[in-house]
Amino acid sequence: MRFALMTKDKPGALQTRLDNREAHLAYIADTDVVEMAGPVLDADGQMCGSLIVLEVDDLAAARAWADNDPYAKAGLFSDVTLKAWKKVIG
């Protein structure tokens, strides 16, 4: 199953994102369940959240992946949404 993980960073947390980016990218590579991912940008072009499409067995696995993301462990996010997602185009 695919799940869309959508996050919003806490205000003023760009440095937290930058400090944990290498670990976050390594986690993505190591877990091998991310189909696509990228940062959400604010009006100034700065990273302020994430959109990640996971391909995992179920919602529990998606939640576990999200909870163990180094960004989440660093307390980066003010909001996290996780929804089942169906790929239609692309």
C-alpha beads as a LAMMPS data file, in Angstrom:
LAMMPS data file: protein, C-alpha beads

90 atoms
89 bonds

1 atom types
1 bond types

-500.0 500.0 xlo xhi
-500.0 500.0 ylo yhi
-500.0 500.0 zlo zhi

Masses

1 110.0

Atoms # bond

1 1 1 0.000 0.000 0.000
2 1 1 1.007 3.572 -0.557
3 1 1 0.733 6.302 2.056
4 1 1 1.272 10.036 1.722
5 1 1 3.142 11.540 4.651
6 1 1 2.655 15.306 4.732
7 1 1 4.435 17.383 7.340
8 1 1 4.681 21.023 8.323
9 1 1 7.756 22.305 10.132
10 1 1 7.518 24.299 13.333
11 1 1 7.978 28.043 12.733
12 1 1 11.635 29.047 12.757
13 1 1 12.847 25.429 12.578
14 1 1 14.872 25.606 9.346
15 1 1 18.130 25.044 11.254
16 1 1 16.690 21.902 12.882
17 1 1 15.839 20.637 9.393
18 1 1 19.321 21.443 8.091
19 1 1 21.024 19.878 11.120
20 1 1 19.130 16.582 10.619
21 1 1 18.936 16.484 6.815
22 1 1 21.853 14.074 6.300
23 1 1 20.388 11.573 8.800
24 1 1 16.925 11.952 7.234
25 1 1 18.262 11.237 3.734
26 1 1 20.263 8.253 5.023
27 1 1 17.095 6.910 6.714
28 1 1 15.227 7.177 3.420
29 1 1 18.004 5.310 1.598
30 1 1 18.414 2.652 4.288
31 1 1 14.727 1.798 4.708
32 1 1 13.992 1.437 0.972
33 1 1 10.236 2.146 1.291
34 1 1 10.129 5.710 -0.043
35 1 1 8.757 5.917 -3.570
36 1 1 9.182 9.684 -3.859
37 1 1 9.880 12.545 -1.504
38 1 1 10.789 16.185 -1.307
39 1 1 10.548 19.298 0.786
40 1 1 7.632 21.705 0.715
41 1 1 8.783 25.282 0.124
42 1 1 7.521 28.551 1.570
43 1 1 7.019 31.795 -0.378
44 1 1 10.752 32.548 -0.048
45 1 1 11.775 29.147 -1.429
46 1 1 12.904 27.834 1.973
47 1 1 12.113 24.282 3.105
48 1 1 9.176 24.285 5.525
49 1 1 7.749 20.755 5.398
50 1 1 7.846 17.458 3.536
51 1 1 5.789 15.303 1.215
52 1 1 6.819 11.645 1.238
53 1 1 5.123 8.726 -0.506
54 1 1 5.776 5.452 1.302
55 1 1 5.146 1.966 -0.039
56 1 1 4.613 -0.276 2.995
57 1 1 2.331 -3.121 4.112
58 1 1 -0.132 -1.133 6.196
59 1 1 -0.862 2.026 8.178
60 1 1 1.009 0.697 11.215
61 1 1 4.178 0.327 9.138
62 1 1 3.721 3.830 7.720
63 1 1 3.299 5.267 11.221
64 1 1 6.363 3.411 12.456
65 1 1 8.417 4.750 9.545
66 1 1 7.204 8.308 10.192
67 1 1 7.880 8.064 13.936
68 1 1 11.446 6.861 13.341
69 1 1 12.348 9.524 10.776
70 1 1 15.234 11.590 12.191
71 1 1 13.245 14.762 11.454
72 1 1 10.403 13.520 13.670
73 1 1 12.816 12.440 16.399
74 1 1 14.374 15.929 16.321
75 1 1 10.954 17.497 16.954
76 1 1 10.919 19.339 13.606
77 1 1 7.218 19.058 12.816
78 1 1 4.255 21.078 14.041
79 1 1 1.822 18.955 12.041
80 1 1 1.925 15.458 10.533
81 1 1 -0.728 13.904 8.292
82 1 1 -0.577 10.314 7.104
83 1 1 -3.168 9.098 4.587
84 1 1 -3.580 6.078 2.339
85 1 1 -2.845 7.188 -1.223
86 1 1 -3.664 5.635 -4.594
87 1 1 -1.298 6.294 -7.481
88 1 1 -3.253 7.022 -10.667
89 1 1 -0.827 9.011 -12.857
90 1 1 2.955 8.962 -13.001

Bonds

1 1 1 2
2 1 2 3
3 1 3 4
4 1 4 5
5 1 5 6
6 1 6 7
7 1 7 8
8 1 8 9
9 1 9 10
10 1 10 11
11 1 11 12
12 1 12 13
13 1 13 14
14 1 14 15
15 1 15 16
16 1 16 17
17 1 17 18
18 1 18 19
19 1 19 20
20 1 20 21
21 1 21 22
22 1 22 23
23 1 23 24
24 1 24 25
25 1 25 26
26 1 26 27
27 1 27 28
28 1 28 29
29 1 29 30
30 1 30 31
31 1 31 32
32 1 32 33
33 1 33 34
34 1 34 35
35 1 35 36
36 1 36 37
37 1 37 38
38 1 38 39
39 1 39 40
40 1 40 41
41 1 41 42
42 1 42 43
43 1 43 44
44 1 44 45
45 1 45 46
46 1 46 47
47 1 47 48
48 1 48 49
49 1 49 50
50 1 50 51
51 1 51 52
52 1 52 53
53 1 53 54
54 1 54 55
55 1 55 56
56 1 56 57
57 1 57 58
58 1 58 59
59 1 59 60
60 1 60 61
61 1 61 62
62 1 62 63
63 1 63 64
64 1 64 65
65 1 65 66
66 1 66 67
67 1 67 68
68 1 68 69
69 1 69 70
70 1 70 71
71 1 71 72
72 1 72 73
73 1 73 74
74 1 74 75
75 1 75 76
76 1 76 77
77 1 77 78
78 1 78 79
79 1 79 80
80 1 80 81
81 1 81 82
82 1 82 83
83 1 83 84
84 1 84 85
85 1 85 86
86 1 86 87
87 1 87 88
88 1 88 89
89 1 89 90
